[in-house]
Amino acid sequence: MSAQHPIVSITGSSGAGTTSVKAIFELIFRRENIAAAFIEGDAFHRYDRAAMKVRIAEEEARGNDNFSHFNPEANELDILAEVFEEYGRTGSGRTRTYMHDDEEAKLFGQPAGTFSPWRAFEPSDLLFYEGLHGCAITETANLSKYADLKIGVVPVINLEWIQKIHRDRASRGYSAEAVMDTILRRMPDYVRYITPQFSETHINFQRVPVVDTSNPFVARWIPTPDESMLVIRFADPRGIDFPYLLSMIGNSFMSRANTIVMPGNKLDLAMQLILTPLILQMVERKRRNS
């Protein structure tokens, strides 16, 4: 953690909706004239697409059918921790881009499934990370200790799977069977390495559908925000003005002393009301210490 060079970490599984949450943060940054350096977690995968297929085949030959990107061994978490540490200390660091599809690849003139060259951060007020391992703690790396604001994006599991299936089929060209195989292969690593991170976060945003999602593999549509509720849990509720939030967000209520519940279509408003003051506090603290 660093008062002079703060780090915001958004953690969520594949299909959780972290990219949508990132868009809300970008809106806040533009409105408040805050310069942010960005890291996409996929940039710190250890293998490109072809090499990952080879590594998965090697693991399967050893009897391990569950090796996935959720596993720390499939990622450069030590390097990511070094980047977090360097940014917190000096405000500098590096990242790269993993190209998921042909559209992204065109921007760099490289094939899809490969990495761009490493590049240094531009001058910034804070660092923003969005990915799988923003709060990961492993035997060799502790990402959680570096972030000043840690956010978890955690839809209930069936909704998460529906979102992943629809995204990967529509934008990445995978078949439903291929996505299902990926979900099944990742499950042990999801339990071991993804879910524990949500006990490290300061705030968790969880979307809960109010329509039937009992078989996510045949769902024809993603439940809309109007078909869901939003549960927001604060690890430390001290300093959170719950009466203000309840007055500003229609049909919201408290379910526990540290938890507020509201209609799913209030996510954008809720995040702006909750996160804008926290971000401004970090930036003001940075400027006082500069």
Secondary structure, 3 states (H helix, E strand, C coil): CCCCCCEEEEECCCCCCHHHHHHHHHHHHHHCCCCEEEEEHHHHECCCHHHHHHHHHHHHHCCCCCCCCCCHHHECHHHHHHHHHHHHHHCCCEECCECCCHHHHHHHCCCCCCECCCEECCCCCEEEEEECCCCCECCCCECHHHCCEEEEECCCHHHHHHHHHHHHHHHCCCCHHHHHHHHHHHHHHHHHHHHHHHHCCCEEEEEEECCCCCCHHHCCCCCCHHHEEEEEEECCCCCCCHHHHHHHCCCCEEEECCEEEEEHHHHHHHHHHHHHHHHHHHHHHHHHHC
